[in-house]
């Protein structure tokens, strides 16, 4: 870590990551957010083509479960990963 990174970490209380480290650190929540986005895009694609699946009581679970379960897990995993970046200063008697 450079002096600038150390100062940033002390001021914000959070570990500073490079772009690649940020990508790999948040890849699990990001991949979970991709699932609902792709499902919504597929439903919109079929809707505009005129072949849409009607979202009635029988089919609503087919839409809700694959969209909301990964979204909820993605939010949970994002918060867990964000909390792991918290920087803590430890007082020592080392010289």
C-alpha positions as CSV (number, residue, x, y, z in Angstrom):
1,X,0.0,0.0,0.0
2,X,1.2,3.5,-0.8
3,X,1.1,6.4,1.7
4,X,-1.9,7.7,-0.2
5,X,-3.8,4.4,0.2
6,X,-3.0,4.4,3.9
7,X,-4.3,7.9,4.4
8,X,-7.4,7.1,2.4
9,X,-8.0,4.0,4.5
10,X,-7.6,5.9,7.8
11,X,-9.8,8.8,6.7
12,X,-12.7,6.6,5.3
13,X,-12.3,3.6,7.5
14,X,-12.4,1.4,4.4
15,X,-9.7,-0.5,2.6
16,X,-9.0,0.9,-0.9
17,X,-9.1,-1.6,-3.7
18,X,-7.7,-1.4,-7.2
19,X,-10.1,-1.8,-10.1
20,X,-9.2,-5.5,-10.6
21,X,-9.4,-6.2,-6.9
22,X,-12.8,-4.5,-6.7
23,X,-14.0,-6.6,-9.6
24,X,-12.9,-9.9,-8.1
25,X,-14.1,-8.9,-4.6
26,X,-17.6,-8.1,-5.8
27,X,-17.9,-10.7,-8.5
28,X,-20.3,-13.0,-6.6
29,X,-22.9,-10.2,-5.9
30,X,-22.5,-9.0,-9.5
31,X,-23.1,-12.4,-11.0
32,X,-26.2,-12.8,-8.8
33,X,-27.5,-9.4,-10.1
34,X,-27.0,-10.6,-13.7
35,X,-29.6,-13.4,-13.4
36,X,-32.6,-11.2,-12.8
37,X,-31.5,-8.7,-15.4
38,X,-31.2,-11.4,-18.0
39,X,-34.6,-12.8,-17.1
40,X,-36.3,-9.4,-17.3
41,X,-34.6,-8.8,-20.7
42,X,-35.8,-12.2,-22.0
43,X,-39.4,-11.4,-20.8
44,X,-39.3,-8.0,-22.5
45,X,-37.9,-9.5,-25.7
46,X,-40.8,-12.0,-25.9
47,X,-43.3,-9.3,-24.9
48,X,-42.2,-7.0,-27.8
49,X,-42.2,-9.9,-30.2
50,X,-45.8,-10.7,-29.2
51,X,-45.0,-14.2,-27.8
52,X,-45.0,-13.2,-24.1
53,X,-45.8,-15.6,-21.3
54,X,-48.8,-14.1,-19.4
55,X,-47.9,-13.5,-15.8
56,X,-51.0,-14.9,-14.2
57,X,-51.2,-16.8,-10.9
58,X,-49.8,-20.0,-12.2
59,X,-46.9,-18.4,-14.0
60,X,-46.1,-15.6,-11.6
61,X,-43.8,-17.9,-9.5
62,X,-41.8,-18.6,-12.6
63,X,-41.0,-14.9,-12.9
64,X,-40.8,-13.9,-9.2
65,X,-38.6,-16.7,-7.8
66,X,-35.7,-16.4,-10.4
67,X,-35.8,-12.6,-10.1
68,X,-36.2,-11.9,-6.5
69,X,-34.3,-14.7,-4.9
70,X,-31.0,-13.9,-6.7
71,X,-31.6,-10.2,-6.2
72,X,-32.1,-10.7,-2.4
73,X,-29.0,-12.9,-2.2
74,X,-27.0,-10.4,-4.3
75,X,-27.9,-7.6,-1.9
76,X,-27.0,-9.7,1.1
77,X,-23.7,-10.8,-0.4
78,X,-22.9,-7.2,-1.4
79,X,-23.4,-6.0,2.2
80,X,-21.2,-8.9,3.5
81,X,-18.4,-8.1,1.0
82,X,-18.7,-4.3,1.8
83,X,-18.4,-5.0,5.5
84,X,-15.2,-7.1,4.9
85,X,-13.5,-3.9,3.5
86,X,-13.8,-2.1,6.9
87,X,-10.4,-0.9,8.0
88,X,-9.6,-1.2,11.6
89,X,-6.6,0.5,13.3
90,X,-4.9,-1.6,15.9
91,X,-2.8,0.1,18.6
92,X,0.5,-1.8,19.2
93,X,3.6,-1.2,21.2
94,X,5.9,-2.2,18.3
95,X,8.6,0.3,17.3
